[in-house]
Amino acid sequence: MFFNHKMICFSGILAVCTLFMMSPRVLSAATAKQKYYRAEACYKKLRHSPKKQKYRDKWLTCIENFDSVYRHDPQGPWAAAGLYMSGQLYQELYKRSFKKSDKEAAVHIYDSIVSGFPRSRYYPKAEIALRHLRYKTTQKFVTKNTTSYKYDKKKADDEIEAEIEKYASATVSVKKNIKAPVSETATISGLRYWSNPNYTRVVVDADNDIVYSHKLLKKDASNKKPQRLYIDLNNSQLKKDIKKTVPINDDLLLDVRAGQFASNRVRVVVDIKSFKRYKIFSLKNPFRIVIDIWGEVAPSSPVLKANIKGEKLPPGALAKQLALGVQRIVIDPGHGGKDYGAPGFQRGVYEKGINLMLARRLARKIRKELGCEVIMTRNSDRYLTLEERTAIANTKNADLFISIHTNASRDKSAYGIETFYLNLATDNDAILVAARENATSTKNISDLETILSDLMQNAKINESSRLAVYVQKSMCRYLGNHYSRVRGNGVKQAPFYVLLGAQMPAILIETSFISNPRECQRLRSTAYQDRISEAIILGIKSYIRDMNPTAFMDKNPNPISGKYGG
């Protein structure tokens, strides 16, 4: 009976309280201590209420309370304690939910303690907890009529405590010399950004995974400094030729700058003009930290009056007059440049080329048949990062985001059409597709899942699902009328980097299997590309009609409306 799934990441917006007559460190420690005791009281109530323990949100509330201790002062004396208890609660929650994401969250927290707090008394506890999670499996037993899981909590806790005592006794003479595990130092190689008046995405590039923390500082009126968000990157160095300050000067941010804050720590500072909310997450292969900042919602566009003089309508005017709610569509041809995508069954055929040809045809047809403005993330064979593609859609205020791909499998007989939207993966095939399109490993998919639910609170998940259903049905039906052996593999959900953070309905279409000999040949055909494009447009029209049933009624003399009206 676990409801309201959401992952509590090491992120949040905190203000630094300022009181006179007290030093910042003393104040920070005292406040963190008070937060810890409040979190402990929350956990005590949970421990003594079997009824509350059945509900996931009760656990997550206590986890958030302990996590706030760490967030308040990531380098303070109570930080490791707050982290450790967050890990303990996720570990306890995993024993009840059996959700892999809960276990991964606990592992991630314990790893952060081991790497970031080597001199803390929680260091050995975290190490033992990691050993317990990674190598000790839950005992499974079988009864006559059912299979269930049995976990002896008291026995497990006693074993852990015994190991802690054993570890402490063996290391008491050298405890002062405990060092964090040696890991490769990461190099911070660049700062990038994309922006519009109400949204800015900043990306920090690195060549290795990094444990990081962040804090939002209040605007300091006394010294006229702007409000600042800083991110501390542990075990990292700045690249020698990096541009340390990147001016932005949009409506939200002044600039982003990086400095070598300590011998093994880089600090990235974002100077803020104004904002409503922000989100920070990381992606892998290569590692980069993404900072999304939103301002107030832009006012809606004024409604156009009908053109009674019969002049030629400007781009997008038809969509506005019909009140479609879809005026601008961003089409994303997957891969490109050095990223070839999946190889085709036929020699010399690669996904990046097929995707671009399909996207160009789709763009032309959308402009002609729907009258919408179309923006291509790339219109040539060039490389784009995955986060850049989504940033383009967000900064251009797109109403729909459609990423075009071709599928692939080691099984050359595999074929069919799939349409995806952003969510946690539901089956192994979806995980494999996401891993391939993310250019990452299946193992890293679980890392992405830990941040998804928090990010998706602001995404158009329901609308994306609806759009995916219409496009998938349309493609299967339309192509099935023209070709034999057309298979619909369904609408699926998976954690795609390219859809992460999109602020509009967003889908990823696997148009056919480029690894299949029959579908590879079809994908190279202009007729097949035209029909795929036509099918996608029909799906978009169905989605629009669902959102606004009167959108395509024959009351506009424009021939486009006449052609598709009724």
N, C-alpha and C positions, 0 to 999 in steps of 0.2 A: 504494500500500500504506500509506495513512494511516489510523491507528486512533485510538480513544479521543479523539474530538473534544471538546475543551473550550477555552473561551476564557479567557485569563488577563487579568483585569481589574485596574485599579489599586486592588485592595483586598486586605486581609489583616489578620490579627491579630498585632500586634507588641508586645512588652513593651519598655519603656525600661530598659536595663541601668544599674545604679547602682554606681559604684566610687568609693572615696574617693581624695582627693589629685589628682583630675583634674577639669577643668572640663567641663561637659556638651557644649559645642561641640567641644572638642578630641577628647573621647571619641567623639562622634557621627561626626566626620569620619574619624577613624582606623578605626573599625569599618566605616563605609560603604566606605572604601578597601579594606579587607580583603575585604569582600563582593564588591566590583567585581573584584578580582583572582581570586577564586574563580570568579566567573561567567565571566571571561575564559578561565580554564583549561578550564572546561566547554565553552565555544564552540570553543576550539582543538582539543580532542579530537573534537568533532563535525565540524569543517572537514576533519580528516585521516582521517575514516572514512566513505567512501561508503556503507558498509553501514548505519551508524547514521543517515545522512541520509535513508534510505528510510522511517524510522519517525517519525511525527508527535510521539509522546510525547518523543522525544529533543530535538526542537526546543523543545517547550513547557517542558521542564525547564530548558534554558538561558535561555529567556525569563523564567521565574519567578525564576531567580537574578539576572538583571539588574534585574528589576522590584523585587526585595527591596532593592536598593541605594536606589532612589527611596523606597520605603515607609519605610525606616529613618529617613530625615531628608528629608522632601519639600522643605525649603528650604535644604538643605545644599549644599556645593560639588560633591558627587558625584551629586546627584539628576538633573541634566540628562544626565550621562554614562550613567547607568543607563537612563534613559528612551530615550535615543537608540539605545542598543544593543538594547533591547527592540523598538523600531521597525524597526531593521535586520534583526533575525531574523524578525520577522513578514513583512517585505518579501521576504526570501529564501524563507520558507516559502510565501508566495503564488506565487512563481515555480514552485514544485513542485506545490502542491496545486490552484492555480487556484480556491481557495475565496474567494468574495467577502468572507466574514467576516474572513479573514486580511488582506486588503487594507484593509478598513475599520479593523481594529485598528491597523495601521501608520499610517494617515492620522490616526486619533484621537490616537495617541501624538505624532506630529510636530506636530499642531495644539496639543497641550498644551505642547510645548516652545516653540513660537512665541509663544503667549499668556502663558506663565508664566515664561519665562527669556530675556527680550529682550537681556540683557547677556552671556549665555553664549556661548562659542565654538561651541556646538552650534546656536545660533539660525540662522545662515546655512546650516548643513548640513541642518537640518530643513526650511527653506524650499525648498531645492533638491530634497530628497527628495520633498517634497509635489508640487512641479512635475513631477517625474519620474513619480510615481504617477498624477497626475491627467491629464496630457496626453500621456504617451509610452505608446503601446500596444505590446504584444508582437508581434513580427514573425511572421506566419503564412506557412507555405509548404506547397505541395501536391506530393506525390510521385505516382507513377503509381497506386499502390494505396491510399494512406492520406493522411489530413490530420493533421498534428501541429503542435506548437508549438516554435519555436526561439528561444532566448534566449542572446545572447552576453554572459555575465556580465562578462568582463574589459572588453569594449568599453563596456558600460553604466557600470561602475564608473569607468573612465577618464574618461568623459564627465562624470560627476558630480563627480569630483575636479577636473577642469579647470574646471568651472563654479564650484566652491568657491574655487579659487585666483583666478579672475577676479573673483568677488564680493569676496573679501578685499582684493584689490589696489585695487579701485575704491572701497572703503569704509574703507580704513585710516585716512584722515585724520578720519573722522567716526564711527569705531566706538564711541567713548564716548557718542555721542548717539543710538545706536540705541534706538528705542522700540517697544513692543509695538503691534500693529495696534489701531487705535481700535475699540472695540466698545461697545455700549450697556450702561450700568451696570444690573445687575439689582437689583430691590428685593425684599427678603425680607419677605413679607406675613403669614406666620402659621406657627404650630406646632400640630400636631394629634397625637392618639394614640388608640389602642385597645389594650385589654389584658385578659388573664386571668392566672391564677397562673403560667402557664408560657410565655406568649408576649406580646410587646408590639410593636406597630408604631407608629413615630413618623414623621410626614411633615413636611418643611420645604417650604413653598410659596414660589415665586418667580415673577416675571413675565417672566423671560428665561433663556436657557441660561447655565449656570455651569460653569466648570472648578473642581473641588473636590478636596481631599485630606483624609485622615483618619488618626487615630492613636489607639491604645488605650494609656492610661497605667496603670501599676500603682498599686495602692492605697498611699497615702503614710501609713504608720503614725505617722511622727514628728509630723505636724501634723493627724492624724486626718481627713484629707480622704478622701472615698470614691474608689473607682476611677472613672475618667472616660474617656469616648470623646468625642473632639472632631472636628468637621468644619470645615475652613476653606473658605470660599466666596470665591473670588477675584472682584475687580471687582464688588463688591456693597455695598449699603447697607440698613440696617434701615428699615422703614417707621416713620414717626413714632409712630403709635398702636398699634404691635404690642405684645402682651403678652410681655415679655421672659423671664419665667419661668413655666413651666406645671408645677404640681405633678402628679405621677403617683402615687407612693407605693403601688405594687403590690408583688408579691413580687420583682420584678426591678429596678425603677428607682425612684429618688427623684424626679427631675424632669428636664426638658429646659429649657435656657435659651439665649438668644441675646444676643450683644453685638457692638458695633462694635469689633472687635479692632484694626483699623488704619483709616486714612482710606478705603481702598478694599477692605477685607476684613472679612467678618462671620465670627465663630466661633460655632458651635452646639456646646454641651456637654451630653452626657447623663451624669448622675450615676447610677452603678450600685450596686445592692445586691449582686446576684449574677447570673451568667449562665453558659451553657454555650457558646454560639456566637452570632455575629451576622452580618448581611449588609447591605450598603449598595448601592443602585442608584438610578438616576434615570429618571424618565418625562418625557414632553414634552406640550406643548399642553394646559395650561400646564406649564412646567417645575416639577418637584418632586423632592425627594430623599427616598427611602424607606429607613428604618432598621428592619430586622427583628431582634428579639432574642429568643432562645429560652433557656429554663431547662431543668432536668432534666425528663425525660418524666414525666407524671403517672401515678400508679399506676392500674392498670386497675380498672374499676368492679366491685364484688362481684356475683357471679352470683345472680340472684333465684331463690328456691325456688318450686316450683310452687304455685299457689294452689288448695289442696285444698278450701277452704270455699266456693268459687264466688263470692267477692266480686268486685265490678267492678275490673278491673285498671287501675292508673294509666297515664297516657300513656307509651308506650315500653316498658311491661312485657312486652308480647307479643314485641317484637323481642328483648328481653334473654333471655326464657325460651327462645325458639327459637334463641338464639345466632347471630343473623343477622350480627352484626358491623356492622349498620347500624341505629343507634338514633335518630340525629338527622340530618335532611337540611335543608340551606339551599337555598332556591330564590331565584334572583335574576332578577326581571323587568328586562330590559335597558332602559337609558335612563330617562327620567322628568324631570319638571319642565321646566327650560329646554332640556333635551336631548330633542328630539322623536324622534330616531332617523330611520329612512327614511320618506319619505312614501309613502302607499299609492296604488294606481292610482285609487281612488275619492277624490273631493275630501273633505277633512276627516278622512281616516283616516291615522293615524300609528302608527309602530311602538310607541311607548311605551305607548299605550293597549291595543293588542292583546296586548303582552307581559304587561301587568298582569292582564288578564282570563284569559289562559291560565295564568299562574302561580297565581292564586287558585283556579282549578278544580283544577289539579294538586295544590295543597296540601291541599284538602279531600279529594280522593280518596286521597292518600297516608295521611292521618290515619285515614280510614275503612277502607281496604283493607289497609294494611300495619301499621297501629298504631304508626307511627313519629312522633316529634316533628318538626314542621316549623317552620322559622324563615324568614320572608320578609325579604330585605334591604330591601324597601320594600313597603308595602301601601297606598300612595296615590300620587298624582301628584307626587312630589317628586324633587329632584335628588340624586344620590349620585355621588361620584367613584368611579372604577374601583378605586382601591386601597382605598377604604373597604369596598367590597363583599366583597373577599377577606378583609379584616381582620375583618369580621363573622363570616365562616365560620370563620376561625382562632380567634378569641377565644371563639366559642361551641362549640368542639371538635366541629365537624360531622364526620360520617362520610362524607357526600357533598355535593358542591357542584354545582348544576345551574343554569346561566344560560340564560334563555329569550329568544330573539330571533326576528325575522323577517328573511329575506334580501331583497335588492333588487338590481336591475340596470338599466342604461340600456336594455338589450334587453328590452322588455316581454314577449317570448315566453319568456324564461328562466323555468323553474319547477323545483320539486323540493325535496327534503329533504336537509340536510347536518348531520352532527354532528362537532364539532371537539374536539380535546384539545390541550393546550399542548405545542408543540415548534416547531422551525424549519419555516418554510413550505416546502411541496414543489412548489407550482406557482403560477403568476401569479394564478389565480382566488383561491386561498387568501390570497395576499398582499393582494389588493384587499379581500377580506372583512375581514381583520384590520385593515387601514388604516381602513376605514369604522367598524368597531366600536370601534377605539381612538380614533376622532375625531382621526386624525393623517394624515400623508402617507405614501405608499409609501416615500419616501426614509428616513423615520424608522424603518421596520421594521428596517432593517439595524443601526441603533443598538441596538435591543432585542435583536437576535440575539447581540450581543457579550456579553451578560450571561446569556443563557438557560441554557447548559449548566452553568455553575457553580451557578446557582440550582436547576436541576432535579435536582441530585444528591440533594436532600432531598424532592423532590416524588414523588407517586405516579403516575409516568408509565405504567408497565405496567398498573396497575389502571385508570387513566383511559382508556387505549386499549381495555381490555376492556369497560368500562362503555359507552364510545362505540359499540363494535361492536354490543353487545346492544340498545341503545336505537335505533340506526339501523335495524337489521334489523327490530325490532319495529314501528317506525313505518311502514316501507315495507310490511310484510306486513299489518298491521292496517288501515291506511288503504286499502291496495289492495283489501281485501275489501269496502269500502264505497263507493269512489269510482273513477271512471275516470281515466286519465291521471295516475297517481301515479308520480313518478320518484324513485328513490333516487340522489342524487349522490355517495353514499359517505361514508366516514369520512375526515376530513382532519386535518392538523395545521397549526397556525399560531401565531404569537406574539401571543396576546391579553393585553392588560394586565390584564383582569379575572380571569384565571386565574393571573397571575404571583404566586408565593409561596404558593399554596394548599397546605396541608399534608395534604390528603385527596384522593381521586379526584375530579377536577373536569372537567366537560364544558360545552361551549357548543352549544346546539341551534338551528340555523336552521330553524325549523319549516316554513316555506313562503316563497314569494316574494310579498311584499306589493305589489311593483311589477307583478305579473302579474294581469290582470283576473280570471281564473278563481280563482286562489288567494287574491287579495284578498277576493273575495266569500265564499269558504269560511272564511277566517280570521275574518270578522265573524259567522259562524254559531255559535250555542251548541252545536249538534250536532257540528260539526267540532272545536271546542275541546274538547268532552268526549272525542271519539275520540282526539285527539292526546294528551290527558292519560292516557287509558286505555292507549294504546300505550306511552307513556313508563314507566308503572308496570309493564307487562309486561316491558319491557326491564330495569328495575331488579330485578324478581323473577328474571329469568334470570341477571343478574349475581350476585345473592345466592346462587342455587342453585349457580352455578359455584364460588363461594367456599366454600359449605357445602352439599353435596348433600342432606343430611338436613333442611335448614331448613324445608321445607314439607311434610314427610311427615305423614300423618293420624294423629298420636298425641296431638294436643292437641284437647280437645273444643270449643275456641272455634270458633264458626261461620266466622270469617275463615279459619282454617286449613282447615276443611272445604271451603270454597268454592274455595280455590286449591290444595288439597293434591294429593298424588299425583304 
